Amino acid sequence: MTTYTVMKTNMRDEAIIPKLAIDSFRQAFADAVSSDIPVVFVSKEKIIEKQADGKMVELKNVSQAYVVPELKHTVLKRRVKRGVFA
């Protein structure tokens, strides 16, 4: 079972959590790409592997996986509350 630590945060701290997550991911990606380890990532609808020698190899084209969602133009109707008014 996982133990969670209760942390008291204010609205300002909670508001910057997404920004901190994005910055952390960017830093981790930059560290991985600059290392001598092969890194696999998606760029411009292609799966690319950056090898240790700096060479980029296209592994697969995933453009077919990208789908533009169709928006449904429906109107949500609210129910009329019918109650006894005094």
N, CA, C and O of each residue as an XYZ file, in Angstrom:
344
protein
N       0.840     -1.167      0.000
C       0.000      0.000      0.000
C       0.888      1.235      0.000
O       1.923      1.263      0.667
N       0.494      2.226     -0.727
C       1.262      3.458     -0.839
C       0.867      4.419      0.262
O      -0.313      4.594      0.566
N       1.868      5.034      0.849
C       1.614      6.041      1.874
C       1.721      7.409      1.233
O       2.718      7.731      0.587
N       0.700      8.201      1.415
C       0.686      9.549      0.862
C       0.970     10.557      1.964
O       0.476     10.432      3.084
N       1.759     11.540      1.633
C       2.057     12.610      2.571
C       1.086     13.750      2.330
O       0.914     14.210      1.202
N       0.460     14.196      3.397
C      -0.466     15.310      3.279
C       0.348     16.588      3.240
O       1.113     16.881      4.159
N       0.175     17.348      2.164
C       0.902     18.601      2.015
C      -0.100     19.729      1.919
O      -1.047     19.669      1.136
N       0.110     20.737      2.705
C      -0.762     21.894      2.637
C      -0.203     22.843      1.585
O       0.934     23.304      1.684
N      -1.015     23.123      0.585
C      -0.600     24.038     -0.472
C      -1.667     25.104     -0.646
O      -2.840     24.912     -0.324
N      -1.223     26.213     -1.158
C      -2.189     27.268     -1.443
C      -2.504     27.251     -2.939
O      -1.935     26.461     -3.692
N      -3.400     28.117     -3.353
C      -3.830     28.145     -4.753
C      -2.684     28.501     -5.699
O      -2.629     27.991     -6.818
N      -1.777     29.362     -5.266
C      -0.651     29.767     -6.104
C       0.267     28.577     -6.372
O       0.708     28.358     -7.500
N       0.549     27.806     -5.307
C       1.407     26.636     -5.479
C       0.758     25.602     -6.399
O       1.434     25.010     -7.241
N      -0.533     25.384     -6.244
C      -1.224     24.420     -7.090
C      -1.284     24.890     -8.541
O      -1.283     24.073     -9.462
N      -1.335     26.190     -8.740
C      -1.426     26.723    -10.100
C      -0.130     26.526    -10.881
O      -0.167     26.444    -12.108
N       1.011     26.448    -10.206
C       2.277     26.305    -10.926
C       2.705     24.850    -11.099
O       3.753     24.588    -11.690
N       1.916     23.899    -10.594
C       2.270     22.486    -10.745
C       2.380     22.083    -12.220
O       3.360     21.427    -12.574
N       1.436     22.434    -13.100
C       1.606     22.066    -14.516
C       2.861     22.664    -15.147
O       3.522     22.001    -15.947
N       3.196     23.898    -14.803
C       4.397     24.532    -15.346
C       5.650     23.799    -14.875
O       6.578     23.584    -15.655
N       5.675     23.416    -13.602
C       6.816     22.674    -13.072
C       6.942     21.309    -13.746
O       8.052     20.854    -14.020
N       5.821     20.660    -14.012
C       5.849     19.357    -14.677
C       6.398     19.483    -16.096
O       7.202     18.656    -16.526
N       5.972     20.507    -16.820
C       6.458     20.725    -18.189
C       7.948     21.020    -18.182
O       8.692     20.479    -19.000
N       8.393     21.875    -17.264
C       9.819     22.200    -17.175
C      10.645     20.967    -16.824
O      11.735     20.776    -17.363
N      10.133     20.128    -15.922
C      10.845     18.908    -15.541
C      10.957     17.949    -16.718
O      12.006     17.344    -16.935
N       9.875     17.814    -17.475
C       9.901     16.926    -18.634
C      10.884     17.429    -19.681
O      11.642     16.643    -20.250
N      10.878     18.730    -19.939
C      11.820     19.295    -20.916
C      13.267     19.064    -20.491
O      14.115     18.719    -21.314
N      13.543     19.255    -19.212
C      14.904     19.056    -18.710
C      15.313     17.591    -18.817
O      16.438     17.286    -19.212
N      14.398     16.680    -18.465
C      14.702     15.251    -18.559
C      14.927     14.831    -20.011
O      15.819     14.032    -20.295
N      14.120     15.369    -20.931
C      14.288     15.044    -22.351
C      15.620     15.576    -22.869
O      16.322     14.883    -23.605
N      15.969     16.796    -22.490
C      17.246     17.375    -22.922
C      18.416     16.563    -22.378
O      19.397     16.339    -23.087
N      18.323     16.121    -21.127
C      19.381     15.297    -20.543
C      19.493     13.955    -21.264
O      20.597     13.471    -21.513
N      18.346     13.354    -21.600
C      18.362     12.058    -22.279
C      18.943     12.178    -23.683
O      19.727     11.328    -24.104
N      18.565     13.223    -24.408
C      19.061     13.403    -25.777
C      20.555     13.697    -25.784
O      21.265     13.265    -26.693
N      21.040     14.421    -24.788
C      22.462     14.761    -24.756
C      23.327     13.625    -24.208
O      24.554     13.719    -24.247
N      22.719     12.565    -23.702
C      23.493     11.449    -23.157
C      23.917     10.501    -24.280
O      23.581     10.712    -25.445
N      24.652      9.467    -23.918
C      25.138      8.485    -24.884
C      24.182      7.308    -25.046
O      24.547      6.292    -25.638
N      22.981      7.434    -24.533
C      21.993      6.362    -24.585
C      21.035      6.632    -25.750
O      20.645      7.780    -25.962
N      20.647      5.600    -26.509
C      19.656      5.816    -27.566
C      18.319      6.277    -26.974
O      17.876      5.757    -25.950
N      17.684      7.251    -27.620
C      16.419      7.814    -27.147
C      15.399      7.702    -28.270
O      15.695      8.033    -29.418
N      14.195      7.236    -27.939
C      13.114      7.115    -28.913
C      12.052      8.145    -28.561
O      11.629      8.244    -27.409
N      11.618      8.919    -29.569
C      10.601      9.939    -29.343
C       9.808     10.151    -30.626
O      10.196      9.674    -31.692
N       8.696     10.869    -30.517
C       7.852     11.171    -31.674
C       8.061     12.618    -32.061
O       7.999     13.512    -31.216
N       8.312     12.850    -33.349
C       8.483     14.200    -33.865
C       7.881     14.265    -35.257
O       8.220     13.462    -36.126
N       6.990     15.221    -35.466
C       6.360     15.437    -36.778
C       5.741     14.150    -37.318
O       5.975     13.774    -38.467
N       4.957     13.487    -36.491
C       4.209     12.278    -36.842
C       5.102     11.103    -37.235
O       4.680     10.238    -38.003
N       6.328     11.062    -36.717
C       7.243      9.957    -36.989
C       7.912      9.539    -35.688
O       8.279     10.381    -34.868
N       8.070      8.223    -35.503
C       8.822      7.723    -34.358
C      10.285      7.725    -34.762
O      10.672      7.096    -35.747
N      11.090      8.437    -33.994
C      12.500      8.632    -34.327
C      13.360      8.115    -33.178
O      13.041      8.301    -32.004
N      14.450      7.466    -33.548
C      15.426      7.024    -32.552
C      16.707      7.824    -32.752
O      17.278      7.838    -33.842
N      17.150      8.487    -31.690
C      18.433      9.185    -31.729
C      19.457      8.243    -31.119
O      19.404      7.926    -29.931
N      20.384      7.807    -31.946
C      21.373      6.846    -31.489
C      22.499      7.539    -30.739
O      22.591      8.766    -30.735
N      23.348      6.752    -30.110
C      24.427      7.290    -29.285
C      25.405      8.137    -30.092
O      26.009      9.062    -29.548
N      25.572      7.838    -31.376
C      26.507      8.609    -32.204
C      25.877      9.884    -32.768
O      26.528     10.601    -33.528
N      24.622     10.179    -32.412
C      23.956     11.396    -32.858
C      23.124     11.225    -34.116
O      22.445     12.158    -34.543
N      23.171     10.045    -34.710
C      22.434      9.775    -35.937
C      20.951      9.564    -35.614
O      20.608      8.880    -34.650
N      20.071     10.165    -36.439
C      18.629     10.029    -36.259
C      18.098      8.977    -37.232
O      18.375      9.046    -38.430
N      17.345      8.014    -36.728
C      16.785      6.954    -37.554
C      15.267      6.983    -37.401
O      14.744      6.942    -36.287
N      14.564      7.055    -38.540
C      13.098      7.020    -38.497
C      12.657      5.566    -38.375
O      12.950      4.746    -39.246
N      11.950      5.251    -37.289
C      11.508      3.885    -37.070
C      10.156      3.600    -37.712
O       9.947      2.536    -38.294
N       9.239      4.560    -37.602
C       7.892      4.320    -38.109
C       7.178      5.639    -38.351
O       7.392      6.614    -37.630
N       6.332      5.662    -39.366
C       5.485      6.815    -39.629
C       4.141      6.550    -38.950
O       3.466      5.571    -39.266
N       3.760      7.413    -38.029
C       2.516      7.214    -37.281
C       1.467      8.262    -37.639
O       0.594      8.570    -36.827
N       1.547      8.806    -38.842
C       0.595      9.845    -39.229
C      -0.834      9.314    -39.289
O      -1.782     10.078    -39.105
N      -1.002      8.024    -39.542
C      -2.344      7.441    -39.579
C      -2.971      7.369    -38.189
O      -4.191      7.261    -38.068
N      -2.156      7.429    -37.148
C      -2.673      7.347    -35.781
C      -3.279      8.662    -35.319
O      -4.049      8.682    -34.358
N      -2.948      9.750    -35.982
C      -3.481     11.054    -35.602
C      -4.861     11.226    -36.224
O      -5.028     11.112    -37.438
N      -5.831     11.497    -35.385
C      -7.211     11.628    -35.832
C      -7.739     12.981    -35.391
O      -7.537     13.401    -34.252
N      -8.414     13.652    -36.302
C      -9.064     14.912    -35.953
C     -10.445     14.571    -35.404
O     -11.268     14.003    -36.122
N     -10.712     14.903    -34.159
C     -12.010     14.534    -33.587
C     -13.143     15.323    -34.229
O     -13.016     16.514    -34.512
N     -14.236     14.637    -34.448
C     -15.409     15.306    -34.997
C     -16.207     15.888    -33.840
O     -16.514     15.196    -32.869
N     -16.532     17.142    -33.954
C     -17.285     17.791    -32.898
C     -18.772     17.615    -33.153
O     -19.256     17.797    -34.270
N     -19.471     17.263    -32.111
C     -20.916     17.131    -32.220
C     -21.537     18.455    -31.822
O     -21.278     18.975    -30.737
N     -22.341     18.984    -32.691
C     -23.001     20.256    -32.419
C     -24.381     19.984    -31.834
O     -25.399     20.120    -32.512
N     -24.393     19.606    -30.590
C     -25.664     19.358    -29.924
C     -25.870     20.393    -28.846
O     -24.921     20.954    -28.298
N     -27.107     20.628    -28.561
C     -27.451     21.582    -27.519
C     -27.910     20.789    -26.308
O     -28.790     19.934    -26.404
N     -27.310     21.082    -25.187
C     -27.725     20.412    -23.961
C     -28.956     21.112    -23.416
O     -28.967     22.331    -23.241
N     -29.978     20.341    -23.154
C     -31.206     20.913    -22.620
C     -31.277     20.611    -21.129
O     -31.017     19.492    -20.689
N     -31.629     21.616    -20.382
C     -31.775     21.437    -18.945
C     -33.209     21.064    -18.620
O     -34.157     21.502    -19.271
N     -33.334     20.251    -17.604
C     -34.670     19.908    -17.134
C     -35.225     21.066    -16.326
O     -34.505     21.737    -15.586
N     -36.486     21.278    -16.481
C     -37.146     22.328    -15.716
C     -37.495     21.752    -14.353
O     -38.164     20.724    -14.248
N     -37.033     22.431    -13.320
C     -37.350     21.977    -11.970
C     -38.780     22.378    -11.650
O     -39.144     23.552    -11.723
N     -39.565     21.408    -11.302
C     -40.956     21.677    -10.949
C     -41.136     21.326     -9.486
O     -41.012     20.171     -9.080
N     -41.420     22.310     -8.741
C     -41.598     22.089     -7.316
C     -42.748     22.918     -6.796
O     -43.380     23.678     -7.530
N     -42.998     22.757     -5.542
C     -44.067     23.516     -4.907
C     -43.462     24.802     -4.395
O     -42.554     24.788     -3.563
N     -43.964     25.904     -4.890
C     -43.490     27.205     -4.440
C     -44.549     27.820     -3.541
O     -45.727     27.858     -3.896
N     -44.139     28.293     -2.402
C     -45.105     28.882     -1.468
C     -45.196     30.361     -1.638
O     -45.962     31.018     -0.933
